[in-house]
Amino acid sequence: MTTLLAAEPTGSTSQLVIAALVGVAVIIALITWLDVHPFLALSIGAVGVGFGAGMGAVDAVASYTDGFGSTMGSVGVLIGFGAMFGKLLADSGGADSVVDTLVDKSSPRTLPWTMGLVGAVIGLPMFFEIGVVLMMPVIVLVARRSGLPLMRIAMPALAGLSAMHGLVPPHPGPLVAVSALDANLGLTLAFGVLVAIPTIIVAGPLFGILAAKWVDVPVPDLFSTGSGAGKDDSSEKGDRNGGSDADGPVERPGLAVTICTILLPVVLMLSKAIGEVVSPDSTAAAKSIVDFVGEPAVALALAVVVAMLVLGRGGGMDRRALQKSAESALPPIAGILLIVGAGGGFKQVLVDTGIADVIADAVEGSSLPVLFLAWLVAALIRVATGSATVAIVTASGILAPVAADLSTSHTSLMVLAIGSGSLFLSHVNDAGFWMVKEYLGVTVGQNLKTWSVLECIISVMGLAGALALSVFV
């Protein structure tokens, strides 16, 4: 999602900082102490920050609605298609094929490590939000089937997704920094993988052990093929394999077919990313087609259609069952959509007040080590605006003159430092924060203790990896 930064701050530096801090505190207080719905709390907090930062009443509301609309036009569409895809994956029995294979082939000790690997593979070519909607059915069903605590499964998968988001091209985020800093793509990719591997291990399987102790919550009742909330696993299996549920599949799609269907949007988006790197100025018809089908919304829409034809029909679902599956996927995500949209509105108010520019100006020209400075700029903008993309774009622009004087290897390491900083401390102004919270069924406090801490670990580990490599290259 592209967002433009305000040309001029709407108030003094102290006014902007105080308004942002008070706004975040009010949102957290409304949700945790007064039990106000997050959608309403974010809406109130967003407009309140606009007022406090010196925006006019009309401008504050307009900024909020612009952010809400742009988020719904990008992330909202992806969540909708992703929900339909996930429900079809579950109802057809395809998710069970994947889940059973993961559970059967992995011991309880190795399963979190497997989930970290799966998250990294799925997350490589796409934005984090898309990876979440694709991975959540697998996360929930693996946790339900394996009997392991939810956080032991969720944290590794989310760590894999998020680390790819910030560290490894051809993910769109690092590609922005590669282009802005004129870094070597192949070298950045190699460094990114080297840093991402230990980062995912620490933030995923290892931190998952602590997260499960800190936040012991039941597996959410999502992506279930049963009609009732408490339906046990054995009865679900019976229905999927030709039981008494007339709408359910009579057989499961094969594992290979299911994996290919899950990876279809991944391959389409990865193909587009590779095409933009290999021949960015090409006007050939083949590249135009790849660019079109590689658009995230188009790729997920195609995945839904293919899932209906391959998984649904392959699982014995008739047209009525397919329609029912697609229909039933959307009502449960209505709250998620509104909350994510409100988070986008809050983020846009913070951006339009100029807080990101204030932070950038404050650190520009600092005498701090260059890689730490790159990380710090991106981290401050990320915390202020809630957008990793805005943080990467802004930090890359600020540090481009500095990068021009660095060696090729250190320019690539600066890309990693900026990408790591762009992930720091996801909180209430980040749409991803609300997606993870709602999908996992946790409270704001529980999400801060798990997801937010996980993002901080990835960010700090990414910086540490870049600094360590800088000693040898």
N, C-alpha and C positions, 0 to 999 in steps of 0.2 A: 504494500500500500504506500503510495507516494504522498508525502506531506510537505508543504512548503513552510519554511520558517518565516516568522514575522520579520519585516524589514527593520522595524524600530520597536524597542520595548515599550509597553504601555504605561510603565511607571518606573520609579527609581529601583535600583538594585535591591535595596532592603525591602521595599514594598513588595516586589515580585517574590523574593525568597520567603518572606513572612506569609504572603497569601498562599503560596504553594504548600508550605508546611502546615498551615492551619487547615487548608482544604483537605489534605490527606488525613490529618488527625480527626476532622469532623466526620469524614466518610467512615473511618474505622469505628469511631464512637457510635455513630448511628446504627451501623450494622451489628456490632458486637454487644453494645450496652442496651440499646433501645429496640433491637430486633426489627429495624426498618429493612424492608426488602432492598437488596443491593442495587437494583435498577433505580429505585427512587433515591436512595442515598447518593449514588454516583451523579444523578441528575442535579440534585440539590448542591452537592459539593462542586460540580463543574461550574455551574452558573455563579455560585458564591465566590469561587476563585477568580472568575472573570471580573466580578464587581471589585473584589479586594485588590486586584492587580491594576485597577484603573481603567478597565474596559467599560464602555457604556452598556446600559441594560440590553439594548437591541443587539449590539455587537457580541455580547457574551452569549446570548441565546443563539444567535446566528452561528457563532463559532462551535457551540455545542452540537447544534443540529447538523452542521456541515461534517463534523467528525463522526457523528452517529451515522449519517447517510453514507459517507465514504467507507466506513467500516462494514456496514451492512452490504454495500455494493461489492465488497471484496471478500472479507472473512465470512460475512453472513451467508453469502451464496455457497461458499465452500463448506460451511457447517451443514447447510441444508442437503447438499449433494452427498456429503460425507455420512450424514445420518441415514439417508436412504441406502447408501452402499453398505454401511455397517449392519443395518437391519436385514438386508438381503443376504449378506454374508452369514448372519446368524440363523435366519429362518430357513435358508436352503440346506443348512448342515455343513456348509463350506468352512465356517469358522471352527466347527467341531473337528473337522479333519486336521486343520492346522494345530488347534489347541491340543488335541489328543496326541499328535505326533510330537509336539514340543514337550508335553508332560511325560510321554512314554520314553522318549529318547534322552531326556535329561533327568538327572536325579534332583531331588529338592535342593541339593547343595549347588548344582550347576545351572539350574533353571534361571535364576536372576542374571547370570552371565550371558545365557542365551538370549534373554530379553534385551539386554544391552546391545548385543550384536544386531538383533533384528531392528531395534530402534535406529541404530546408526545407518543401516542399509536403507531403510525406508526414508529416513530423514535427509539423505545426501542431496537429492536434487530439488527439494521443495521447501517452502516456508513452513515454519514450525506448526502453525495452525492446521495446515493440511495434513501433516504427519500425525497430529493428535487425533483428528477425526478418522484417519485410517487405522491407527493403532489401538484406539480405545476398545473396540470390540475384542481384540486379541488380549489386551491387558486384563479386561474384566473377566473374560471367560477362562483365561489361564489361571488367574487368582482363584476363581470359583472352583475350577476343576482340580487344581493342585492342592488346595487347602492351605497354601502359604499365605501369610499376611499380605493384604493388598499392597502395602508400601514396598514389600520385598520384590514385588513384580513391577509396580508402576514406576518406582524411582529409576531403575536401570533403563527401562524403555524410554522414559522421558529424558534421561541423561544422554542417551544415544541421539535422540532427536535434536536436543538443544545444542549439544556440542557440534554437530554438523552445521547447525544454523549459524554459529559464530566463527567456526574455525576452518572449515574445509570447502574450498571451491570444488565443483561448479555450483555450490549453493549460491543463490542470488545475493545474499548478504556479503560474504567475502569477495564475490566478483565485483561488487560496487567499489570496495576498497582497492582491489587489484587494479581496476581501471583508473581510479582517481589518483593513485600513487605511482602508476606506471610500473607495477611490480611484475616479476616473472611468474606467470601462472603455474608452470610446472613445478618450480621450486616452492612456491607457496603451497601448492597441493601436497607436496612431499612433507614439508614442515608441518602442515596442518594435520596430516595423518599421524605423524610422530607425536605431536602434542595431544591429539584427540584420544589416542589409545589409553594412556595413563589417566587422562582426565575423566573419561567415561568409567574406567575401573573404580576410581576413588568416589566420584559423584554418584555412581550407579549401584553396583552390587555392595560395595563397602558402606556407603552412606545409607543404603536401603535398610541395613540391619538396625542402625540407630533410628531411622525414621519410623520403622515398624514399632519400636519401643516407645517413641515419643507420641505417635498417633496410631492407636490401635482401633481401626474402624472396620465395620463389616464391608464386604464387597457390595457395591451398589446394585440395585435391581434393574440393570440395563441390559439390552441385547438378549433378553430371555425370550425363548420361543413359546414358553408357557403362557397361559392366560391369566394366571394368578400370581401374586407376589410371593411367595414362599414355596413355590413348586420346586420339588427337589430334583437333583441332577438325574437320578435314574428315570424319573417320569419324563423329563425333557428328552432324554435319549430315546425312550420308547416312542414318543410322538414323532421324533425326527426320522425314525427308522420304520415308519409304516404303522404306527400305533393308531389310536382311536381318533386322533385329530384329523378331520377330513381335509383341513386346509394345509396341513404340514407336509413336508417332503416325504416321499416314500423311500428315498435312498439318498445317500450323500454323494456330492460331487467328489471326484478324485482329488487327491492332494496336489498333484501337479497342475491340474486345471485351476484349482483354487489359488495356488501360489501365483500362477501366470496372471490371473484376473486381478489379484491384489497388486501385483507389480506393474500392471498396465499403465496406470497414471504416473507411476514413478519413471518408467521407461520413456513415456511421452514427454514429460517435463525435462528429463535428463537430456533427451535428444535435442530439445530446443536450446537448452543451455550450451551443449557442445557445439551446435550449429552457430550460435552467436559468437563463440570463441574462435571457431575455425574459419568461418566466412561471414563476418558481421555485416559486410556491405553487399552481400549477394542478393540479387533480385530473382534468382531462379525460381521456377514454379514449385520445385520440390521443397526448397527452403520455406517458401510461403506456406505450404501445407504443414510442414513440421512446426513452424511458428504458431500456426493456428491451433493444431491439435495439442501443442505443448503448453498453451495457456492453461493455468491451473483450473479455472472453471470449466473449460472445454474438456480437459483431460479427465476430471472427475465426473462430468456428465456422461462422457463416453464409457467410463468405468461402470456407471450405474446401468447403462443400456446393456453393456456386455454381461454384467452380473445377472441381469434379468434373463438374458438369453442363455448364458452358459451355466451359471450356478442355479438360477431358479428353475429353468426347464430341466437342467441336469439333475436337480434334486427332486424332480417329479412335481413341482408346483404348477398348478394350472393358472389361467389368467386371473381368476378371482383371488387366488392366494397371492399372486404377485401384486395385484392392486391393493389388497389388504396390507401387505407388508410395507409397501411404499407409503400408504396412507398413515399407518400406525407409527412410522418413523418420525413424523414431523411434530405432532403435539408435544411429546416430551422435551423437545429442544426449544420450545417457544421462550421459556424463561432464560435459557442460555443465550439465545439470540439477543434478547433485550438487554441483558446484563453486559454482554460483549459489546454491543452497540453503544451503551452508555459509557463503558470504559473507553471506547474510541472517542466519544464526545469529550470526555474529561481530558484525555490526552491532547486533543486538538486545542482546547482552551489553553492548556499549559504551553503548547507550541506557539499559539497566536499572541500570547502575552509577551513573548520574547525571552522567556526564562532560559531557553537553550543558548541564545546568543549571549546573554549576560554571563553564563557559566563559561562559554567558550572564550570570551574576551578576558575573563578573569585569569585564566590559566595560560593564555597565549603569551609567549615570550618568557616562560618560566625557565629556571635553570635546572629543573629536574631532569634525570636521565631520560633519554628520548623515548624509549619503549614504555617506561612507566608513565611518562607524560601522555603518550598516545592512549594508553589504557585509562588513565584518569579522566581525560577529556571525554572519551566515549562513555565511561561509567557515570559521570556526573550528568551528562545529557540524557542517558538512559533512565536514571533515577528520576530526573525532572520531568521527562516527557512520556515515559512508559513505552517508547518505541525503539526497538533495536535498529530498525532501518534508518530512522532519523539520526540516531546516535552514530551509526557508521558513516552515513553521508556527511554529516556535519563535521565529525572528527577528521575524516579523510580530507575534506576541503581545508580545514585549519592546518593540518600537518603536511599537506602536499609540498609546500616550499621546503620544509625540513627534510622530507623524504628525498628530494632532488639531490641532496648532498650526501646521501647514504650509499653504501655498497649495495649490490643487487641482493645479497643474502639478507642484509639488515632491513632493506625495504620490504622484503617478504615477511620478515619477523614483525615489522610494524603493522602489517595487515592483520597478523594473528593477535597482536596486542590490542588493536582497535576492535577486532571481532570479539575478543574476550571481554573487553570493557562494555561492549554493547549488550551483554547478557546480565550484567550485575544487578542484583536485587530487584527482581520482578515483584511488584506490589500492586496496590489497588488501581493505579492508572494504566495498567497493562492488560490488554484484552486476553492475552495468554493466561494470565493469573486467574481470570474468571472462568475461562474454559476448563482449566485443570480442576479448579475448585468444584465446579458444577458437575463435571463428569465423574469425579471421584467421590462426590457426595460428602465433602468435608466442610468444616467451618472456616471462616476467614483466619482465625488464629491457628488452626491446624494447617491450613495451606501455607501460612507464613513460616511455620516450623518445619515444613517439608519441602514444598516446591520452591519457596523463596530462598531457603538455605541451600538447596540443590543448585540453584542458579548462581548463588555467590561462590559456591565451591568450584563450579565449572569456570567461572570468570577468573578466580584467583589462580586456579590450576593452569588455565590457559596462559596467564601472564607469567607464572613461574616457568612454564615450559619454554616460552619465548625467550625469557631472560637466560635460562640455562643453555639453550641453543646458541645464543649470542656470544657465549664464551668460546665456543668451538668453531664458529663459522665467520 
